[in-house]
Every structure is written in structure tokens, then in C-alpha cells.
């Protein structure tokens, strides 16, 4: 395995400091230089060293001004900092360079969510999914936006696709429980909440929701019994 591939694997495993050390060595040795600069920026971003991340992304842009990914990654920093105008500028630059980058549309969706424009966020996530359909994170965000727009059937479909792609994505189960509670299907809500709690046993909010759902199910049964004269 090459030194660059070792860094890539460490990053994938979430060992960001070790990955950063490897990519610094790659830069010193001029190995996969543009990608190593960008990757080092991503490591610093994951470790919340935002100014250092910005420095490395700018270095990558200086060497490879026609590569969209460092521009897109700069937008992630600006979104974190709440500098939405700069985030949008970077995303526009990225999409001009490559209008088929699904990740850029994903972050554009996050940008529009931060701006409170759920319709445009939905459009951005849809564009991302049109390019690459099997993206758990994008599907999850799309489902959350759909549920906030009261598009519950669409939201359920998104969350169920997430589970097919990643059965351990607990946020999909949580959001399904929330949607089914909103449409008063308490049994389905409880079903998905229990699946969420298998993965998050100590979640106090989930425990409270479970108590609420059990109460709603009992009240619903009592109401049905009264209507039936039982």
C-alpha cells in the first residue's frame, strides 16, 4: 500500500491526526501533491482546526485552480463559521468547474437549510441524488427536509432507502419514528423507535418518546373501544 493510500485508509477510519501526519509526509515527498494538500485540509477540518484547514485548501487551489473539490471543502468551513455568503461563493465556484459533483450539491443543500430555504435545499439534494442515488447522508437530509415540508410519504421513502444502504444509521430510525408520530401511526412509530434504541440504549429523549407513544397507543385503544361500545 502506498503512503498516500495509507493516509486515505486512516482518514476513512476516522484517525484524522494520524492521517494528517501521513499526508504531510506525502507533501514533503511530493506524492499525489494536490490530493494530499486537499486531504490534509479535510483532516484539519475534521479536527476543527478551521484556519489550518483553510490554509491547506487555498494551497490546493493555488496548485490546481481548475479542480472543484478544494473550493467545495472551503464552503464546509464557511458553513461551520456561519459565513454563508462566502460558503455560497465557494460552492458556485465548485459547480462552475464541475456541475456534476454530487457532493457540491449536498453541501449546497446544507447551505440552503442554514438559510432557511427548504425548497431550494430540497432541489439541491435532489440534484445530488440524480447524479448518485445511493448516498445515505444525502437521503437522510432529503428526508428531514421533506418531513419539515410535511411531505411525509416522501420522507418515509428517503429514510427507508437509508436503512437499506446502511442498516446501522440510527438517525433514519429516529426520523421514521418522528414522522410516524406526526401522522399519528403510533405503532409504526414505536416499531422504529425500538430499532433506534437498540443502537442508542442510553438516549433519554428516546426513552421519553417511548413513554409518550405507549400512552398514545393506550389512549387510541380506549377511544376505539368506546366507539365500539366495549
C-alpha positions, 0 to 999 in steps of 0.5 A, spaced: 500 500 500 502 506 498 503 512 503 498 516 500 493 510 500 495 509 507 493 516 509 486 515 505 485 508 509 486 512 516 482 518 514 476 513 512 477 510 519 476 516 522 484 517 525 484 524 522 491 526 526 494 520 524 492 521 517 494 528 517 501 526 519 501 521 513 499 526 508 504 531 510 509 526 509 506 525 502 507 533 501 514 533 503 515 527 498 511 530 493 506 524 492 499 525 489 501 533 491 494 536 490 490 530 493 494 530 499 494 538 500 486 537 499 486 531 504 490 534 509 485 540 509 479 535 510 483 532 516 484 539 519 477 540 518 475 534 521 479 536 527 476 543 527 482 546 526 478 551 521 484 556 519 489 550 518 484 547 514 483 553 510 490 554 509 491 547 506 485 548 501 487 555 498 494 551 497 490 546 493 487 551 489 493 555 488 496 548 485 490 546 481 485 552 480 481 548 475 479 542 480 472 543 484 473 539 490 478 544 494 473 550 493 467 545 495 471 543 502 472 551 503 464 552 503 464 546 509 468 551 513 464 557 511 458 553 513 461 551 520 463 559 521 456 561 519 459 565 513 454 563 508 455 568 503 462 566 502 460 558 503 455 560 497 461 563 493 465 557 494 460 552 492 458 556 485 465 556 484 465 548 485 459 547 480 462 552 475 468 547 474 464 541 475 456 541 475 456 534 476 459 533 483 454 530 487 457 532 493 457 540 491 450 539 491 449 536 498 453 541 501 449 546 497 443 543 500 446 544 507 447 551 505 440 552 503 437 549 510 442 554 514 438 559 510 432 557 511 430 555 504 427 548 504 425 548 497 431 550 494 435 545 499 430 540 497 432 541 489 439 541 491 439 534 494 435 532 489 440 534 484 445 530 488 441 524 488 440 524 480 447 524 479 448 518 485 442 515 488 445 511 493 448 516 498 445 515 505 447 522 508 444 525 502 437 521 503 437 522 510 437 530 509 432 529 503 428 526 508 428 531 514 427 536 509 421 533 506 418 531 513 419 539 515 415 540 508 410 535 511 411 531 505 411 525 509 410 519 504 416 522 501 420 522 507 418 515 509 421 513 502 428 517 503 429 514 510 427 507 508 432 507 502 437 509 508 436 503 512 437 499 506 444 502 504 446 502 511 442 498 516 446 501 522 444 509 521 440 510 527 438 517 525 433 514 519 430 510 525 429 516 529 426 520 523 421 514 521 419 514 528 418 522 528 414 522 522 410 516 524 408 520 530 406 526 526 401 522 522 399 519 528 401 511 526 403 510 533 405 503 532 409 504 526 412 509 530 414 505 536 416 499 531 422 504 529 423 507 535 425 500 538 430 499 532 433 506 534 434 504 541 437 498 540 443 502 537 442 508 542 440 504 549 442 510 553 438 516 549 433 519 554 429 523 549 428 516 546 426 513 552 421 519 553 418 518 546 417 511 548 413 513 554 409 518 550 407 513 544 405 507 549 400 512 552 398 514 545 397 507 543 393 506 550 389 512 549 387 510 541 385 503 544 380 506 549 377 511 544 376 505 539 373 501 544 368 506 546 366 507 539 365 500 539 361 500 545 366 495 549 
